[in-house]
């Protein structure tokens, strides 16, 4: 990606995230993070498209939770995707396989990373709205019914994940 395009994307992303923080009541959240009323901080969010158009995209992010009540991450919604699934990798019959998970436990002082080769979200049935260089709203919902939304840059297949 050329330098001008990258700079323009960074400026647009920064402005979008600043507006999101102001609307969410989290004025103390650093740029690039969304902090919900549940003490959930989402950072480093990104949507990575598949090499073949129409195939599922992957969603990665970092989470930290500072609440006192135990909660779980129960769902992740991606604007522009038909549905999503939380996946992890586990060994089965001597090989690593992707498996669905219903909930991800969160506790204070135990950050959770969604990254390639580990926990991740599959955004199934991506629409044309999920285009490289764009922004997708990603909403994380917890078992207590609260949620946090963050704007995530959409990256093309082959870009840094």
C-alpha positions as CSV (number, residue, x, y, z in Angstrom):
1,X,0.0,0.0,0.0
2,X,1.5,3.3,-0.9
3,X,2.4,5.9,1.8
4,X,-0.3,8.4,0.9
5,X,-3.1,5.8,1.1
6,X,-1.7,4.4,4.3
7,X,-1.6,7.9,5.9
8,X,-5.1,8.7,4.7
9,X,-6.4,5.4,6.1
10,X,-4.7,6.1,9.5
11,X,-6.2,9.6,9.7
12,X,-9.7,8.3,8.8
13,X,-9.4,5.4,11.3
14,X,-8.2,7.8,14.0
15,X,-11.1,10.2,13.4
16,X,-13.6,7.3,13.4
17,X,-12.2,5.8,16.6
18,X,-12.2,9.2,18.4
19,X,-15.9,9.7,17.5
20,X,-16.7,6.1,18.7
21,X,-15.0,6.8,22.0
22,X,-16.9,10.0,22.5
23,X,-20.2,8.3,21.7
24,X,-19.5,5.3,24.0
25,X,-18.8,7.5,27.1
26,X,-15.3,6.3,27.1
27,X,-13.4,9.5,26.6
28,X,-10.4,8.1,28.5
29,X,-10.0,5.2,25.9
30,X,-6.8,5.6,23.8
31,X,-7.1,5.9,20.1
32,X,-7.5,2.5,18.5
33,X,-9.5,1.1,21.5
34,X,-13.1,0.9,22.5
35,X,-14.0,0.7,26.1
36,X,-17.5,-0.4,27.1
37,X,-19.3,0.2,30.3
38,X,-18.4,-3.4,31.2
39,X,-14.7,-2.6,31.7
40,X,-13.9,-4.4,28.4
41,X,-11.1,-2.9,26.4
42,X,-10.8,-3.9,22.7
43,X,-7.6,-3.0,20.9
44,X,-5.7,-3.9,17.7
45,X,-8.9,-5.0,16.0
46,X,-8.7,-5.9,12.3
47,X,-10.6,-7.8,9.7
48,X,-8.6,-9.8,7.2
49,X,-10.2,-10.8,3.9
50,X,-9.8,-14.2,2.4
51,X,-7.8,-14.6,-0.9
52,X,-10.9,-15.7,-2.7
53,X,-13.8,-13.2,-2.7
54,X,-16.8,-14.5,-0.8
55,X,-14.9,-16.9,1.5
56,X,-15.0,-16.1,5.2
57,X,-12.9,-13.3,6.6
58,X,-10.9,-13.6,9.9
59,X,-11.2,-11.1,12.7
60,X,-8.4,-10.5,15.2
61,X,-8.2,-8.3,18.3
62,X,-6.8,-8.0,21.8
63,X,-9.1,-8.0,24.9
64,X,-8.6,-7.0,28.5
65,X,-11.3,-7.0,31.2
66,X,-11.1,-5.1,34.4
67,X,-14.4,-6.0,36.0
68,X,-14.9,-7.9,39.2
69,X,-17.7,-10.2,38.1
70,X,-16.8,-13.2,36.0
71,X,-18.1,-12.9,32.4
72,X,-17.6,-14.7,29.1
73,X,-17.4,-13.3,25.5
74,X,-20.4,-15.0,24.0
75,X,-20.6,-13.5,20.5
76,X,-18.9,-11.2,18.0
77,X,-20.9,-9.4,15.2
78,X,-19.2,-7.9,12.2
79,X,-21.1,-5.4,10.1
80,X,-21.1,-6.6,6.6
81,X,-21.0,-10.3,7.4
82,X,-23.9,-12.7,7.3
83,X,-22.9,-14.5,10.5
84,X,-19.8,-15.0,12.7
85,X,-18.3,-17.9,14.7
86,X,-15.7,-17.9,17.4
87,X,-13.0,-20.5,16.6
88,X,-9.9,-21.9,18.3
89,X,-7.4,-24.5,17.4
90,X,-7.2,-27.9,19.2
91,X,-5.3,-31.1,18.6
92,X,-7.4,-34.0,17.4
93,X,-6.1,-37.3,16.1
94,X,-2.6,-36.0,16.2
95,X,-3.2,-32.8,14.1
96,X,-4.3,-29.3,14.8
97,X,-7.9,-28.5,13.8
98,X,-10.1,-25.5,13.9
99,X,-12.9,-25.9,16.4
100,X,-15.9,-23.7,17.3
101,X,-16.2,-22.3,20.8
102,X,-19.4,-21.0,22.4
103,X,-17.8,-18.7,25.0
104,X,-14.4,-17.3,26.0
105,X,-14.0,-16.7,29.7
106,X,-12.7,-13.3,30.7
107,X,-11.2,-12.2,34.0
108,X,-9.3,-9.2,35.3
109,X,-5.6,-9.1,34.6
110,X,-5.8,-12.0,32.1
111,X,-5.7,-10.4,28.6
112,X,-7.0,-12.6,25.7
113,X,-5.6,-12.3,22.2
114,X,-7.5,-13.3,19.1
115,X,-4.7,-14.0,16.5
116,X,-3.7,-16.2,13.6
117,X,-3.2,-19.8,14.8
118,X,-5.3,-19.3,17.9
119,X,-8.6,-17.8,19.0
120,X,-10.2,-15.9,16.1
121,X,-13.5,-15.0,14.7
122,X,-14.7,-16.2,11.3
123,X,-16.9,-13.6,9.5
124,X,-19.0,-15.8,7.2
125,X,-20.8,-14.6,4.1
126,X,-18.9,-11.3,3.8
127,X,-20.7,-8.7,1.7
128,X,-19.1,-6.2,-0.7
129,X,-19.3,-3.8,2.3
130,X,-16.2,-5.5,3.7
131,X,-13.6,-4.1,1.3
132,X,-9.9,-3.8,1.7
133,X,-9.0,-0.3,3.0
134,X,-12.5,0.1,4.6
135,X,-13.7,0.0,8.2
136,X,-16.0,-2.6,9.7
137,X,-17.9,-2.2,13.0
138,X,-17.1,-5.2,15.3
139,X,-19.4,-5.6,18.3
140,X,-18.4,-7.9,21.1
141,X,-21.2,-9.1,23.5
142,X,-20.6,-10.5,27.0
143,X,-22.6,-13.0,29.0
144,X,-24.0,-10.2,31.2
145,X,-25.6,-8.7,28.1
146,X,-23.3,-5.7,27.7
147,X,-21.3,-5.0,24.6
148,X,-18.5,-2.9,23.1
149,X,-18.1,-1.8,19.5
150,X,-14.9,-0.9,17.8
151,X,-14.1,0.2,14.2
152,X,-11.7,-2.3,12.7
153,X,-9.7,-1.7,9.5
154,X,-10.4,-4.2,6.7
155,X,-7.2,-5.7,5.2
156,X,-6.7,-7.5,2.0
157,X,-5.5,-11.1,2.0
158,X,-1.7,-11.1,2.2
159,X,-1.5,-7.9,4.2
160,X,-0.2,-8.0,7.8
161,X,-2.6,-9.9,9.9
